[in-house]
Amino acid sequence: MTVAHAAPHGPTVSVLAYEGMSAFETGIVTEVFGLRWPDLDDVRYELTICAERPGAVGVLGGATLATPYGLEALAAAQTVIIPSVSDVTADPSPELVAALRRAHQRGARIVSICSGAFALAGAGLLDGRRATTHWHYAELLRRRYPRVAVDPNPLYIDEHDVLTSAGCAAGLDLCLHLVRRDFGAAAANAIARRLVVPPHRDGGQAQYIETPVMADPDDSRIAESMTWALEHLAEPVTVSALARRATMSSRTYLRHFARCTGTSPIRWLVSQRVRASLDLLETTNLPIGEIATAVGFDTPVTFRHHFARAMRTSPSAYRRLFRSGQAGRSGSGGAGRRAG
């Protein structure tokens, strides 16, 4: 695969590089938005790496990243990404604040990864909004910016035009979510497969806060039961049935499932069924009722209820959005305002 030089019609994305940053943080963005996938020719972005001042930027490990692009280019993109900040106790520079505000006022989608939320908060873009950051910094973000509704639990939060994610790896979840908004579920799933990551991780970052327990043989039984459930989504799947597959009591299964995934079996099943419906909505003309049945919901009413809670829109509106050919091409998106 080669680094993309996307066609001008691709959505534009800019990411900020800063002195002392980890190359991994920029790498997350370049992997999703900067690579051209030969078999996904319609999925392309125009990526620009920027710095507060054009020139050389030192990254961890003694390497240097050089870019000719500054804050003017950063603010000009349709999606602006701040991967982190060098110091969570310091205010963002006035120049960066101005660039972020200018981009937001122009209608750009503003995104933060990990501690990048501090830059967005410093620019006033999180005032009155829900936002997340790495769990280690959540309390500090809350104290420094009391007007922000800090939620340390989700992997990411989508407030439509301002999006925040938890630790660095959760930035990958958020970037794939943006691809889903822009190009649909099939494209996001395809890129996730190529990156060998799940297209959407269930549960929040609470599962990562405590010291991880040692590997348990029960973990594989939980995983096997989840695989079985995914193969039988269209059928009634109960906790007792999952517990039998794992050769556990229902109570033991619930405890181990929550420890392994950070959520409950029922919430996980609902999420998987909504995910499975996205491709059917985008690529088929099946009636909503048939799609509801195909992915395992009892009734269309139940399907619409859970779909609306997850995607902040209706199945019909989601289908119209992608059939219109305008899904996120403007860089502002339309569906998928859910928390991770």
N, C-alpha and C positions, 0 to 999 in steps of 0.2 A: 504494500500500500504506500501511497505517496502523500506528501503534504499537499493540502488543497489550495489551489488558487481559484476560489469559487467565482462562478460567473456573476456579473454585476446584479443579476436579478435575484440572487440568493439573499436571504435575510442577513443583515450585517451585525456582527458581534464584536465588541471590544473588551479586552481584559486588562486590568492594571497590573504592571510589574513594579516592584519597589525594592529598594536596597535591603539585602538580608533575607529575602523571602526564600521559601522552599520551592524548588523546581516542580515538586509534585503538585503544588497548588495551581500553577500555570498549566501543568501537564494535564490535569483533569479537563480543563476547558479546551485545550488544543486537541485532545483525543476525541472529544465529542464534536466540536465545531470546526476544527482545523484539518481533519483528515477527510479525504474524498474516498468513498467506498465504491469500487468499480461496479458493483451490482446494485447500487442504490444511487443511480445518477441523478434522480430527482431530488434527493436529500442533500442539499449543499448550503453552506454558509460562507460568508466572506468575513474571515477572522482577522482582527488587527490587535497586536500586542502593543500596549502603550505604556508610557512612564510619565511621571509628573514633569520631567524634563527630558527631552529626547537625548539619547546617547547610551552610554554603558551603564548597566545596572548589575551590581554584584549579587549573586545568589549563594545560598549555603553550599559549602564545599569548595569555595574558591573559584568557582566558574563565573563567567561574565555573560550577561545577556545584553545585546545591543539592539536598540530599536530607534528608528527615526521619527516615531510617532509620539506626540505629547497629549496633553489634556484636551486640546481642541479635537483631535481625532477620537479620543475616548468618548467625548460627549456627543459626537456626531452619529454614533451607531444606534441601531434600533434596539439592541440589547447591550447593556453596560454591566460588566461583572467585576466586582471587587472581591478577590479571592481570600483576602485576610488583611490584617494590618500589622505593622511592625511593633506597635506598642499600644496595648488596650487601655493604658492609663492616660494616653496623650490624645489631644484633639486632632482631627484631620486638618490638614493645611487649608487655609482660606481658599487657595486656588482649586484644590480638589472639591471642597464644598461647593464652590461656584459652578464647577463643571458638572457635578452630579445634579445640582438643582436645575441647571440649564437643560440637561438631558431629560430630566423628568418633566419639566414644563413643556418640552417639545413633544412629549408623548413616548419617550423611550421606556423600555422595560428595564428596571434597575434590580440587580441581583447581587446578593452577598453570599459568600461561602465562609463558614467558620467565623472567625473574629472580624471578617469584613462587615458584619452587622454594626460594629462600632463606627465605621465611617459613614454608613447610611444614617445611623442615629445622630451622629454629629452634624449631618447636613439637614436634619429635621425631617427626613423622609419617612421615619418610622413613627412619628408622633401620632398617637391615637390608633395605631395599628398593632395587630398581633405580629410578633417576630420571634425568631429563635436564633440561637447561636450555640457554640459548643457548650455542653453542660457545665464545663469547668468555669466558663466565663458568664454564665447566665445571671448569677446574683450581682456581679459587678455591673453588667449591662443594665440591670434593673435599678441599681443604686445611682448610676451615673445619668441615666435617662429615664426618670420616673414617668414620663408621658408615654413611654413605650410599654405595650402589654406583652411582656416577655413570657414566652411559654417554652420551658426547657425540654419538653417531652418529644415533639415531632422531629423527624429527620429533616423536614423542610416545611415551610409555610408559604402558600401562594396567595398573595393579596392582589392578584391580577396584574398590577403594574409595578409592584414592589414585592420581591421574593427573597426569602432568607433561608439558609440551611444551617445545619448543625456542624459537627466536625468536618474536617477536610474531605473524608471519604463520602460523607453525606452530600457533598457538592456534586458528586457523580450522580446520585439519585436525582438531584434537582436538575442537572443538565439533561438527563434523559427525560425528565418530566417536561422540560421546555421543548425538546424534540417532539414529544407526544402532542403538545399543544400546537406546534408549528406544522408538523407533517403527519400526525396520526399515530395510532397505536402500533401498526405494523412496522413503521419505520423505527420507532423507539425500540421495539422488541428486537428488530434485526440488528441494530447497533449494539444493544445489550448483549446479544449472542456473540457478536464478534469481539466484544470486550470481555466476554466470559464473566458477566455479572448479571444478577437478576434485573429485569426491567423496572421492578418496583419492590423494595423491601418492606415487608409489613412490620408493624410495631414501631416504637419510637426509640430514642437514644437512652431511655431509662434503663434498657437492658444492658447497656454498656457502662453504666456508672459504677456499679460495684465491681470488685475484683472478680474476674471470670472464674467460675468453678472449674475443676478438672474435668476432662472429657468423661462422659458417663455412657455406658452401654445403652441406657435408655434413650439417649439422643438419636441414635440410629433408628430406633423403633418409632420415635416421633416422626422422623424424616420419612420413613417408609410409609407411615399412615397418611402423611400429607401428600406424598406422591400418589398413593391410591385414591385419595379424595380428588386430586386434580384429574385423574383418569375417569372419575365418575361424577363430575360436577352436575350433569343433567339429572342425576338421580337424587333421591332424598339421602342426605348424609347427616347423621346425628352424632353427638358426642359419644354415645354408647357404642355406635358402630366403629368410630375411630379408635375408641379405647380397646375394643375387641381386636382390631387389626394390630394394635400395639401390645396385645396381651397384658393389659393393665385394667385396673378398676377405673371407673369414670372419674372418681375423685383424684386418684393418682395421675391419671392422664391429664386432667386440667392443670394440675400443679406443674407437671413436667413441661407441658406445652407452653404455659406462660413463661417458665424459666428459659426455654429455648428460643421463643419468638417475641416475647414482650407483649403478647396480645392473647386473646381467647380464641378457641377453635371456631366459634360462630362468627366472630368479627373477621377472622382470617378468611373463612369460607365466603362471606359476603363480599369481601374485597376481591377475592379471586373470581367470583362470578361477575362482578362489575367489570373487571379487567377483560374477562373472556368475551363480554358483550361488545366491547369497543370495536374489535375487528369486524364483527358481524354488522354493526351499525355502519361502519365505514365502507365495507366492501360488498354488502348484499342488499337486496330489496325486501328481505324478509319483514313481515309485519312485526311490530313491537311485541305483540303477544307471543309470537313464535320464538322470537329471540329470548324472551323471558323464560320460556319453557326450555329452550336449548341450553341455557346456562344454569338451570336449576332453581329458578324462582317459582314459587307456587302460583303466583298470579301476576299479571301485568302491573297491577297496583303496587304490589310489593316491590317489583323490579323498579318501577319509577321512583318509589320512595327511597330505596337504597342508592339508586343511581344519582338522584338529586343531592343526597347527603354527601356522596363521595366526589361528585364532579361539579356541583354547584350549577347544574343546568339539567334539562330534561333529556331523555334519550332522543326524542324527535328533534330538539334544538341542536343536539350534538351532531346528529346525522345531517341536518341541513347545513351546519357550519362546514363540515368537511366536504359535502357534496357541492358546496358553493365554490370550492377551490380557493377560499380566502383564509383558510385556517392558519392564522398566525403569520401569513406572508407579510403583513404590515409591521410585524414585530411587536404588536400589542396583544395578540392572542384573543381568544374569546371564551373558550371553555376551560374546564380543569382548574377551578379556583379552590382546590382542596388542599388541606394540610397533608404533609407526608405521614 
